[in-house]
Amino acid sequence: MSKRGKIEDKISGISVPKGYEKTIRLLLENNINLQKKIVDLTISTDELNKKMSRLLSLIEKASESFSEGAPESELGTATVVNRMEELIRQNKTIARGLILLEKYVRDNVDKKEGEFKPLPEYKF
């Protein structure tokens, strides 16, 4: 110890004011833990980048195969479009039917609400 009350830190070789040794050690430990987390995050980011690259290459291959098959499948595309339009028309018809059914049920429930009588209470 010197006359000013400083202690030589054995880990880092710097002089630390007396009473701050524990704080300095905690800061060093936190810094080391933070660096470990940064390394883990970097590794995770690298893995994510690799997965994204594989996904992108898969999408590119699919796009290429789709564009190569496009001239042959123009009739198939038209068929798919026609089927989709037919499904849309069917969905609209079903939706109209459901709306009418809901109105019918609602009207009948409103009319019959006055007809319902509560059950008598029984005491056991």
KETOR-102382 format. One record per residue (C-alpha): residue in one letter; x, y, z. Coordinates in pm, 1 decimal, padded with zeros to 6 digits, always signed. Each point is the difference from the previous one (the first is absolute). Layout:
# residues N
a:X:Y:Z .
...
# end
This chain:
# residues 124
m:+00000.0:+00000.0:+00000.0 .
s:+00116.4:+00347.7:-00073.0 .
k:-00045.9:+00301.9:+00225.3 .
r:-00311.5:+00114.2:-00189.3 .
g:-00197.1:-00317.5:+00085.8 .
k:+00007.3:-00163.8:-00342.2 .
i:+00026.8:-00372.3:-00057.7 .
e:+00165.3:-00158.7:-00298.9 .
d:-00256.4:-00217.7:-00175.2 .
k:+00160.6:-00332.7:-00082.1 .
i:-00234.9:-00071.0:-00292.5 .
s:+00043.2:+00309.3:-00209.9 .
g:+00310.2:+00155.4:+00146.3 .
i:-00156.6:+00342.6:+00060.7 .
s:-00021.8:+00183.5:+00325.0 .
v:-00350.0:+00004.2:+00150.9 .
p:-00115.6:+00234.7:+00274.5 .
k:-00063.6:-00178.5:+00326.5 .
g:-00359.2:-00122.8:+00040.6 .
y:-00069.2:-00030.8:-00373.5 .
e:+00154.3:-00345.4:-00050.6 .
k:-00334.0:-00181.9:+00019.9 .
t:-00165.1:+00246.1:-00240.7 .
i:+00285.9:-00033.4:-00248.8 .
r:-00016.8:-00381.0:+00016.9 .
l:-00378.2:+00008.0:-00057.8 .
l:+00047.2:+00231.5:-00297.0 .
l:+00264.4:-00232.4:-00143.5 .
e:-00224.1:-00304.6:+00047.9 .
n:-00293.7:+00179.3:-00160.7 .
n:+00218.8:+00107.5:-00290.3 .
i:+00117.1:-00358.6:-00052.4 .
n:-00358.7:-00129.7:+00016.0 .
l:-00108.2:+00268.8:-00244.6 .
q:+00276.4:-00100.5:-00240.7 .
k:-00113.8:-00364.0:+00023.2 .
k:-00356.5:+00103.2:-00083.6 .
i:+00125.6:+00206.6:-00293.1 .
v:+00186.5:-00304.4:-00130.9 .
d:-00316.4:-00213.1:+00039.7 .
l:-00202.4:+00264.8:-00181.2 .
t:+00255.1:+00013.9:-00281.5 .
i:-00012.5:-00377.5:-00038.6 .
s:-00380.3:+00005.2:-00004.8 .
t:+00001.5:+00277.8:-00258.7 .
d:+00239.5:-00198.1:-00218.1 .
e:-00225.1:-00306.8:+00021.0 .
l:-00302.3:+00213.1:-00087.6 .
n:+00184.0:+00146.6:-00299.1 .
k:+00084.1:-00350.6:-00123.5 .
k:-00361.8:-00111.5:+00035.7 .
m:-00123.1:+00311.2:-00179.1 .
s:+00248.1:-00064.9:-00282.6 .
r:-00127.5:-00356.8:-00035.5 .
l:-00360.0:+00123.7:-00002.2 .
l:+00082.1:+00261.3:-00261.4 .
s:+00173.2:-00255.9:-00221.8 .
l:-00300.3:-00230.5:+00034.8 .
i:-00233.8:+00281.7:-00102.6 .
e:+00226.9:+00085.0:-00294.0 .
k:+00000.2:-00363.3:-00115.4 .
a:-00378.1:-00015.4:+00029.3 .
s:-00030.8:+00323.2:-00196.5 .
e:+00229.7:-00131.0:-00271.9 .
s:-00186.5:-00328.8:-00029.9 .
f:-00332.5:+00183.7:-00006.4 .
s:+00118.1:+00239.3:-00270.8 .
e:+00143.6:-00287.7:-00204.9 .
g:-00330.4:-00184.3:+00014.9 .
a:-00212.6:+00307.4:-00071.4 .
p:-00040.5:-00035.1:-00379.8 .
e:-00115.1:-00361.0:+00031.8 .
s:-00239.3:+00070.0:+00285.4 .
e:-00184.5:+00302.6:-00137.7 .
l:-00307.8:-00215.0:-00049.5 .
g:+00042.7:-00132.0:+00352.7 .
t:+00019.1:+00354.0:+00133.6 .
a:-00320.6:+00094.4:-00176.9 .
t:-00167.4:-00307.3:+00146.1 .
v:+00115.2:+00093.7:+00348.5 .
v:-00125.0:+00355.7:-00045.4 .
n:-00338.8:-00127.3:-00118.0 .
r:-00026.2:-00232.2:+00297.7 .
m:+00090.0:+00282.0:+00236.9 .
e:-00269.3:+00221.8:-00152.4 .
e:-00251.9:-00281.4:+00037.8 .
l:+00097.2:-00044.0:+00364.5 .
i:-00042.8:+00372.8:+00058.3 .
r:-00350.3:-00014.1:-00148.5 .
q:-00083.0:-00299.5:+00219.0 .
n:+00128.7:+00178.6:+00308.5 .
k:-00217.9:+00302.3:-00078.1 .
t:-00304.3:-00226.5:-00036.8 .
i:+00076.1:-00174.8:+00328.8 .
a:+00047.5:+00335.1:+00172.9 .
r:-00337.6:+00125.2:-00127.6 .
g:-00165.2:-00320.3:+00122.1 .
l:+00156.2:+00034.9:+00344.0 .
i:-00115.5:+00360.7:+00026.1 .
l:-00356.6:-00099.1:-00092.2 .
l:+00008.2:-00287.7:+00248.3 .
e:+00124.7:+00231.7:+00273.5 .
k:-00282.6:+00247.7:-00073.5 .
y:-00257.8:-00279.4:+00005.9 .
v:+00125.3:-00134.5:+00333.0 .
r:+00018.0:+00346.9:+00150.1 .
d:-00356.8:+00085.3:-00108.7 .
n:-00138.3:-00327.9:+00134.1 .
v:+00182.4:+00030.7:+00330.7 .
d:-00132.0:+00354.9:+00046.4 .
k:-00358.0:-00115.4:-00067.4 .
k:+00022.3:-00299.6:+00231.2 .
e:+00164.3:+00179.4:+00292.4 .
g:-00343.2:+00098.1:+00136.2 .
e:-00118.5:-00362.1:-00020.8 .
f:+00261.8:-00140.3:+00235.2 .
k:-00106.6:-00047.3:+00357.6 .
p:+00252.6:-00034.3:+00276.5 .
l:+00013.9:-00334.9:+00173.7 .
p:-00149.6:-00011.2:+00348.4 .
e:+00247.0:-00000.2:+00284.1 .
y:+00030.1:-00318.9:+00194.7 .
k:+00121.4:-00015.3:+00355.3 .
f:+00167.2:-00319.8:+00099.7 .
# end
